[in-house]
Amino acid sequence: MVPVATRFRTTAKWPSSATPASCPRKSPSRCAWLVWSLCWFCRPMCKDGQRKPLPSVGERPQDTTPRGVRAMKIVLSRKGFDSANGGVPSPIFRDGRLLSLPIPASASPTRFADCRWGEQRIGGLVESLTGGRVSAGHPTHLDPDLDQGARPREAGWRPAFGQTGAAQSHLAQHGIGAGDLFLFFGWFREAELTAGGSWRFKRNAPDLHVLFGWLQVGEVLRVGAQTAECTRAYPWLEGHPHLWGEWTVPNTVYLAAETLDL
């Protein structure tokens, strides 16, 4: 059985030739190479069992999905700290592990100091990396919520991802639903622990866009403003930012499926 939502751990070195303009400072990007690799692996099979070649640049790919079969949609979603939310990258640790820092929130039941990553709370890490601009006691928007150990959970917990506004309208327009796959990526840089016990980014370490997690949709909750009703129906979702506070009609939560189905 393969878990349907997770975070990636990477120690691989990726080509520096993939440098999309969207990367901070046009830095080398792991994301472009990973997405190309995913497309290569997922390309359709020929009758002889060999995978078909990828289409050339400018060539319109053929739809080879059998009639009556719904094709999986893959959604790339940028999440975590960025220049506008948090102001610094998320850290890559010495052993290659990634920690996507959830963005600060104006109001939330969850603070950075409440969130755990392994055996440590991330409040002190956030304070160090931001130079104190974001405090450990600041509220955070913990979404996508992929790590069961990030905070205390009720029985039956599953990973979840919330969307609203224009982003959700775009997803709804394209019919994103059960069976589709979200790939989450963000802005990262290598970090190190100083002799004094605080965290800092490594000098001259490159800014990278990295895939850090994924979620295959099992169920779509059209929450809207009915947050209390949804929490009663799914008590293990209590505390999720899209079920707390004031929300409007587009507010939607995507729940992970029980197992991965490709």
N, C-alpha and C positions, 0 to 999 in steps of 0.2 A: 504494500500500500504506500503510495507516494503522497506526502502532505500537499495540500492544494494551495497553500500560500506560505511564503518563506522569505528569508533574506539571503542574499548572496554573500559568499566569502571569496575573495579573490587575491591571489598572489601572482597572477600571470602578468607578463609584460606585453603590452599591446603596441602595434605600430604607431608611430607619431605622425604618419602621413595623413591620417583621418583627422582633419582639423576644420570642422564646420564653423561658420561665423558665429553661431549661437553660443559657442563655448566661451567662458570668461577669458578675455585677453587672447582669444583665438588659440588656446592651448591645445596640446594633443588630446584626443578624445578616445576613451575606451568605448564609449557608447556606440559610435558609428560602426566600429568594427564588430561589436557584439551583435548589433541589429543585422548587419550584413551576414554574419555567421548564422543567425537565427533563420533568416530568409533562405540561406543556402541549405540548411538542414531540413526546413519545412517545405521545400519545393515539392511539387507533386511527383508521383512515381509514374514511369512508363509501364507498358504491359509486360516488358521483360524484367521488371523489378528494379531497373536503374532509375535514378532520379533525373528528371528533365533539367536541362540547363536553365540558368536564370535568363530572363529577357535582356536584350541589349539596351543600352541607354536610348531612350526615346521610343522604344518598342512597346506597344500596348500588350500586356500579358493576357493570355487567353484564360477564360473562366473554365476550369476543368472539373468543377464541382458536379458530382452526379445529380441528376434531377431528383428533387425531393429531399436532398441532403442539405442541411444548413451549414454553411462554411463558418469556421471560427473566425471571429474578428479579433485582431490584436491592437490594443490601445497603448501607445507610449504616453506616459504621464509624468511630468516633472514635479517632484515633490521635495520637501525638506528645505533647509536654510538656503537663501539666495541673497543677492545684493539688497533686495527690498525688505526681506523678512529674515532678520537675524544678522545680516550684514557680513557674514563670513561663511566659508565652506563647511560642510560636514567633514568629520575626520576619517582618515584611513590610518589604522594603527600599524605598529611595527610588524605584526604577524599577518597583515593583509586583511584583517577583518574591517568591515565597514559599519559605521553608525550614522544613519540618516537622522539628523536632528529635527524633531518636529518644530514647526514654526511657532513664534510667539503669538499669543492671542490677546485680544482686549479683555475678554472675560471667558473663563472656563473653569470647570470643577477640578481640573488637573493642573498642577504646577510642575515645572521642570524638576523640582526636588522630589516630587512624588514618583517620577519615572525611573525605572531601573534598567540597566543594561548589564546582564550577567550579575555579578555580585555587587556592583556599585550603582549609586544613584547618579544621574547625569547632571544634576543641578550645578555641582562644583565644576564639572567639565565645561558646561556652557558658560559659566562665569569667567573661567580662565581663557577660553578661546575667544570670547567677545570682549575681553579686557574690562569686564564688569558692566558693559552696556546692557546686557541681559542678565538679570539676577536669577539665582536659584529659585526664588519665590515667585517668579513671574509666571502667569498662566500660559499654558501651551495648548496648541491644537494638535492633539495626538491622532493624526490621520494622514495616510493610511495606518491603521492599527493592525500590525502584522505579528507582533511578538507577544506571545502569551505571558512571558515573564516581565513585561514592561510595567505592569501594575497588578494589584490583586484582581482576580477574576471570579465570576460566578460559574457554577457548573454549566457545561454545555457551550462554553465560549467558542466562537469562531472568529477568524480575522474579518475585518470589515473596512469599507472605504466609502466615505461620503462625498457627494457632489451636489452643487446647487447652481443657480444662476445660469449664465451663458454656457459654462462648461457642461452642465447637466443637459441643457437644451440641445447642445451639439451631440452628446452621447445618445440622447433619446431619438434625435433625428436619424441617427445611423443604426438604431435598433439594437444597441448594446444590451445584452441580457445573458441568461443562463448559458454557460459553455464558453463565453468569450473570455479573453485573457488580458488583464492589465499588466504592463511592464513598467515599473517605477524606476526613474533615474533622477540623479541630482548632481549638484556641484560638490566635489570632494577635493581634499588635499591631505597629504601625509602630515600626521601630528606626532609629537613626541612628549614624553614626560621629563620635566626638568629636574635638576638635583634638588630643588626646593619643594618638589611634589606637585607643581602646577603643570597644566598642559599648555602647549604652544604649537603653532604650525612650524614645520621644518623650513629652515631658510632655503630659499631657491627651489622648494618643491613645486612642481607644476600644478596648475589648476586643471582638474579633470571632470568630465561628465561621465558618470559610471552608473550602470544598472545595479540597483541594490536589492530589489525585491519584486515579487509578482503575486498576483491573486487571480485565480479562475473563478468566475462568477457562478454561484450556485442558486442565488435567489436575489431578486431586486425588490426593495421595500420603498414604495412611493409614500414617504413619510409626510411631506408637506409640513404643516404646522401641528400635526397630530403626534407630537413627540411623546406625550405622556401615555397615549394609547399604545404606541409602538413599544415603549419600554415595558408596559405591562405584558404585552404579548411575547416580548423577547427580553426577559429580565437580565440576561447576561450582557446585554448591550448598554446597560445603565452606565452613564458616565461618558459614553461616546459623544464627541462634540456636536455631531449632527442630530443628537437627541436631547440637547440641552440648550436652553435659551430660546430666542425668538427666530423662527424660520418661516419661509414662505412656501408656496406650492411646489416649486421645482426641487425642493429638498429631497434627496434620494440617498439611500444607503445600499451598497452592494455587499452582499454576504458571500463568503467563500464557500465553494462546494466542499463536500466531505473528502473527495479524492480527485486527483488530477485525471482528466480525460482528454487525450490528444488524438 
